[in-house]
Amino acid sequence: MTDPIRLAARTLGDSGPRVVFVHGLFGQGRNWTTIARRLAEDGHRVTLLDLPNHGHSPWTDRVDYGDMAEYVAAELAVLGDPVTLVGHSMGGKVAMQLALRRPELLRALVVVDIAPVDYPETGGRTDDPDEEASPFAAFIAAMQAVDLDQLQTREEADAALRDAVPSTMVRSFLLQSLVRDGVGADGGWRWRLNLETLARDLGELRRWPDPPPGATFEGPVLWIAGAGSTYVLDEDRPRMDALFPSTRLVRVKHAGHWVHSEQPEVFLEAVRRFLAQVEG
């Protein structure tokens, strides 16, 4: 592991059982704000973390799931009480690695549209030979190609990304990490994402690193997958059950990889029911 760092964190709610959210690639903790507010209103203390190289957290010299799991574990240790940890995509792999390495820090685990497997360079996994390559490398290249020195408005950045990122929802998601320091002529644009390192280590993010030999997480696990996504397949279930034997899998209709954005009310209700169950 590289030198210890502290992750940027924000907590909503003053009391109650703790829930911690970990975002996916290109995200940040604020992506979960609407859902976090609803859970805080229910009586939870909800912490939103920015992973390294994202949001307000420090940049590192490499992208590594073991490192990220340790960084998150350090933040959970500071919170004191065992938490329900929720992770989407890349954040889901971080959450799974943490659960297998530091199970004492968790009350329960929620994994969102990702499996404990290696992924190919295609976006999901199908038998379709015409399936396009994973868009993530193209997204990074498009963000790097934006001329930040000449950029005047966020609308110009949106237009520059349109060819590589045709989805309005995904462009809006990526542009949340484009920020301006200062105002007027003195204001400069920058990405909060460490694009160079993410591009170099994108292959590492597709992997599922081997957990410690014999490791399992015996606590309750809710797996939420988009019914239209290929990130969690039926063939993944034996591996999921071997590592996480108390798993319940829910597939959300009319949702793809970004389940919580595409079907927020269904996602929230599933999490609420799970929390009610694990918190007694």
C-alpha positions as CSV (number, residue, x, y, z in Angstrom):
1,M,0.0,0.0,0.0
2,T,1.2,3.5,-0.7
3,D,1.4,6.1,2.1
4,P,-1.8,6.4,4.1
5,I,-4.2,9.2,3.0
6,R,-7.5,10.5,4.3
7,L,-10.4,10.3,2.0
8,A,-12.9,13.2,1.6
9,A,-16.1,12.4,3.5
10,R,-19.4,14.0,4.2
11,T,-22.0,12.7,6.7
12,L,-25.7,13.4,6.7
13,G,-27.7,12.7,9.8
14,D,-26.7,13.1,13.5
15,S,-27.6,9.8,15.0
16,G,-28.7,6.2,14.1
17,P,-27.1,3.2,12.4
18,R,-24.3,4.1,10.0
19,V,-24.5,3.6,6.3
20,V,-21.5,4.4,4.0
21,F,-21.6,4.8,0.2
22,V,-18.7,4.3,-2.2
23,H,-19.1,5.5,-5.8
24,G,-18.0,3.9,-9.0
25,L,-15.4,5.0,-11.7
26,F,-15.6,8.7,-12.5
27,G,-18.0,9.3,-9.6
28,Q,-17.8,11.0,-6.2
29,G,-19.7,10.8,-3.0
30,R,-22.1,13.6,-3.9
31,N,-23.6,11.3,-6.5
32,W,-25.4,9.6,-3.6
33,T,-26.7,12.8,-2.0
34,T,-30.4,12.4,-2.8
35,I,-30.6,8.8,-1.5
36,A,-28.4,9.7,1.5
37,R,-30.8,12.5,2.5
38,R,-33.8,10.1,2.4
39,L,-31.9,7.6,4.5
40,A,-30.9,10.3,7.0
41,E,-34.5,11.3,7.2
42,D,-35.2,7.7,8.2
43,G,-32.8,8.0,11.1
44,H,-29.5,6.9,9.7
45,R,-26.1,8.5,9.8
46,V,-24.9,8.4,6.1
47,T,-21.3,9.0,5.1
48,L,-20.4,9.7,1.5
49,L,-16.8,8.9,0.6
50,D,-14.7,10.1,-2.4
51,L,-12.3,7.4,-3.5
52,P,-8.7,8.3,-4.3
53,N,-8.2,10.1,-7.7
54,H,-11.9,11.3,-7.6
55,G,-13.8,14.2,-6.1
56,H,-12.0,16.0,-3.2
57,S,-9.8,13.0,-2.2
58,P,-6.1,13.0,-2.9
59,W,-4.6,11.6,-6.0
60,T,-2.3,8.6,-5.8
61,D,0.4,7.2,-8.1
62,R,-1.5,4.0,-8.9
63,V,-5.0,2.5,-8.9
64,D,-5.2,-0.6,-6.8
65,Y,-8.2,-2.3,-5.2
66,G,-6.2,-3.5,-2.2
67,D,-5.1,0.1,-1.5
68,M,-8.6,1.5,-2.0
69,A,-10.1,-1.1,0.4
70,E,-7.5,-0.1,3.0
71,Y,-8.2,3.6,2.6
72,V,-11.9,3.0,3.1
73,A,-11.3,0.7,6.0
74,A,-9.3,3.4,7.7
75,E,-12.3,5.8,7.4
76,L,-14.7,3.1,8.7
77,A,-12.4,2.5,11.7
78,V,-12.6,6.2,12.6
79,L,-16.4,6.1,12.5
80,G,-16.3,3.5,15.3
81,D,-19.5,1.6,14.8
82,P,-19.9,-1.2,12.3
83,V,-21.5,0.1,9.1
84,T,-23.6,-1.1,6.2
85,L,-21.3,-0.5,3.2
86,V,-22.9,0.3,-0.2
87,G,-20.6,0.2,-3.3
88,H,-21.5,0.6,-7.0
89,S,-19.3,-0.8,-9.8
90,M,-15.7,0.0,-9.0
91,G,-16.8,1.0,-5.5
92,G,-18.6,-2.4,-5.3
93,K,-15.4,-4.2,-5.8
94,V,-13.7,-2.0,-3.2
95,A,-16.5,-2.8,-0.8
96,M,-16.3,-6.5,-1.5
97,Q,-12.5,-6.5,-1.0
98,L,-12.9,-4.7,2.3
99,A,-15.6,-7.1,3.5
100,L,-13.3,-10.0,2.8
101,R,-10.3,-8.4,4.5
102,R,-11.9,-6.5,7.4
103,P,-15.3,-8.0,8.1
104,E,-15.3,-6.7,11.7
105,L,-15.9,-3.2,10.3
106,L,-19.2,-4.1,8.6
107,R,-22.7,-4.9,9.8
108,A,-23.8,-5.6,6.2
109,L,-22.9,-5.1,2.6
110,V,-24.8,-3.8,-0.5
111,V,-23.1,-4.5,-3.9
112,V,-24.6,-2.6,-6.9
113,D,-24.2,-4.0,-10.4
114,I,-20.8,-5.6,-10.2
115,A,-19.5,-9.2,-9.6
116,P,-16.4,-10.6,-8.1
117,V,-14.9,-11.5,-11.5
118,D,-12.5,-10.2,-14.1
119,Y,-14.2,-8.2,-16.8
120,P,-13.2,-8.2,-20.5
121,E,-12.5,-5.0,-22.4
122,T,-16.1,-5.0,-23.6
123,G,-18.5,-3.0,-21.4
124,G,-20.3,-6.1,-20.2
125,R,-20.2,-9.8,-21.1
126,T,-22.3,-11.2,-23.9
127,D,-21.7,-13.6,-26.8
128,D,-22.4,-10.8,-29.3
129,P,-19.3,-10.5,-31.5
130,D,-20.4,-7.0,-32.5
131,E,-20.6,-5.7,-28.9
132,E,-18.6,-2.4,-28.7
133,A,-15.5,-2.1,-26.6
134,S,-15.9,-0.7,-23.1
135,P,-16.6,3.0,-23.3
136,F,-14.6,4.0,-20.3
137,A,-11.3,4.4,-22.2
138,A,-13.1,6.6,-24.8
139,F,-14.7,8.6,-22.0
140,I,-11.2,9.3,-20.5
141,A,-9.8,10.2,-23.9
142,A,-12.7,12.6,-24.6
143,M,-12.2,14.3,-21.2
144,Q,-8.5,14.7,-21.8
145,A,-9.2,16.1,-25.2
146,V,-11.2,19.1,-23.8
147,D,-9.0,22.2,-24.1
148,L,-9.4,23.5,-20.6
149,D,-7.3,26.6,-21.4
150,Q,-9.8,27.7,-24.1
151,L,-12.9,26.5,-22.4
152,Q,-15.4,29.2,-21.6
153,T,-18.5,27.4,-20.5
154,R,-19.7,24.1,-19.2
155,E,-22.0,23.9,-22.3
156,E,-18.9,23.9,-24.5
157,A,-17.5,21.0,-22.5
158,D,-20.8,19.1,-22.9
159,A,-20.6,19.7,-26.7
160,A,-17.0,18.5,-26.8
161,L,-17.9,15.2,-25.1
162,R,-21.1,14.5,-27.1
163,D,-19.5,12.3,-29.8
164,A,-17.8,10.0,-27.4
165,V,-20.5,10.2,-24.7
166,P,-23.9,10.2,-26.5
167,S,-25.9,9.7,-23.3
168,T,-27.0,13.0,-21.8
169,M,-27.2,11.3,-18.4
170,V,-23.7,10.0,-18.6
171,R,-22.3,13.3,-19.8
172,S,-23.9,15.1,-16.9
173,F,-22.4,12.6,-14.6
174,L,-18.9,13.1,-16.0
175,L,-19.2,16.9,-16.0
176,Q,-19.9,16.9,-12.3
177,S,-16.1,16.4,-12.0
178,L,-15.3,19.5,-14.1
179,V,-14.8,22.4,-11.8
180,R,-13.7,26.0,-12.2
181,D,-11.3,27.7,-9.7
182,G,-11.9,31.4,-9.4
183,V,-14.2,33.6,-11.5
184,G,-14.0,35.7,-14.7
185,A,-10.7,35.9,-16.5
186,D,-8.9,34.5,-13.5
187,G,-11.0,31.3,-13.4
188,G,-9.5,28.1,-14.7
189,W,-11.1,24.8,-15.4
190,R,-9.8,21.5,-14.2
191,W,-11.0,17.8,-13.8
192,R,-11.2,16.5,-10.2
193,L,-10.4,13.1,-11.8
194,N,-6.8,11.9,-12.1
195,L,-7.4,11.1,-15.7
196,E,-3.8,10.1,-16.6
197,T,-3.5,7.5,-13.8
198,L,-7.1,6.2,-14.4
199,A,-6.3,5.8,-18.1
200,R,-3.0,3.9,-17.4
201,D,-4.5,1.6,-14.8
202,L,-8.0,1.0,-16.4
203,G,-7.0,-2.6,-17.0
204,E,-6.5,-3.0,-13.2
205,L,-10.0,-1.8,-12.6
206,R,-11.4,-4.6,-14.8
207,R,-9.8,-7.2,-12.6
208,W,-11.0,-9.0,-9.4
209,P,-7.9,-9.4,-7.2
210,D,-7.7,-12.7,-5.3
211,P,-8.9,-12.2,-1.7
212,P,-7.0,-13.7,1.2
213,P,-7.0,-17.5,1.0
214,G,-10.2,-18.9,2.5
215,A,-11.7,-15.5,3.1
216,T,-15.5,-15.2,3.2
217,F,-17.9,-12.5,4.5
218,E,-20.6,-14.2,6.6
219,G,-22.7,-11.1,7.2
220,P,-25.9,-10.2,5.2
221,V,-25.4,-9.1,1.6
222,L,-27.9,-7.4,-0.8
223,W,-26.8,-7.6,-4.4
224,I,-28.7,-5.1,-6.6
225,A,-28.3,-5.6,-10.4
226,G,-29.8,-3.8,-13.4
227,A,-32.0,-6.2,-15.4
228,G,-30.7,-4.6,-18.5
229,S,-27.0,-4.9,-17.5
230,T,-24.6,-7.7,-18.3
231,Y,-22.3,-6.9,-15.3
232,V,-23.9,-9.6,-13.1
233,L,-24.8,-12.8,-14.9
234,D,-26.3,-16.1,-13.6
235,E,-22.9,-17.7,-14.1
236,D,-21.5,-15.4,-11.4
237,R,-23.8,-16.7,-8.7
238,P,-21.6,-19.6,-7.5
239,R,-18.6,-17.3,-7.0
240,M,-20.8,-14.7,-5.2
241,D,-22.2,-17.4,-2.9
242,A,-18.8,-18.9,-2.2
243,L,-17.4,-15.6,-1.0
244,F,-20.6,-14.1,0.4
245,P,-22.8,-17.0,1.6
246,S,-25.7,-14.8,2.9
247,T,-26.5,-13.1,-0.4
248,R,-29.9,-12.0,-1.7
249,L,-29.9,-10.9,-5.4
250,V,-32.4,-8.4,-6.7
251,R,-32.6,-7.5,-10.4
252,V,-34.2,-4.1,-11.1
253,K,-36.4,-3.9,-14.2
254,H,-35.8,-1.0,-16.7
255,A,-32.3,-0.4,-15.3
256,G,-28.8,-0.9,-16.7
257,H,-25.5,-0.4,-15.0
258,W,-26.4,2.9,-13.2
259,V,-29.3,1.3,-11.3
260,H,-29.5,4.0,-8.6
261,S,-29.8,6.8,-11.2
262,E,-32.1,5.0,-13.6
263,Q,-34.5,3.6,-11.0
264,P,-33.8,5.6,-7.8
265,E,-37.1,4.9,-6.0
266,V,-36.9,1.2,-6.6
267,F,-33.3,1.2,-5.5
268,L,-34.0,3.2,-2.4
269,E,-36.9,0.9,-1.4
270,A,-34.7,-2.2,-1.8
271,V,-32.0,-0.6,0.4
272,R,-34.5,0.5,3.0
273,R,-36.0,-2.9,3.4
274,F,-32.6,-4.5,3.7
275,L,-31.5,-2.0,6.4
276,A,-34.7,-2.6,8.3
277,Q,-33.9,-6.3,8.2
278,V,-30.2,-6.2,9.2
279,E,-30.8,-3.5,11.9
280,G,-33.5,-5.6,13.6
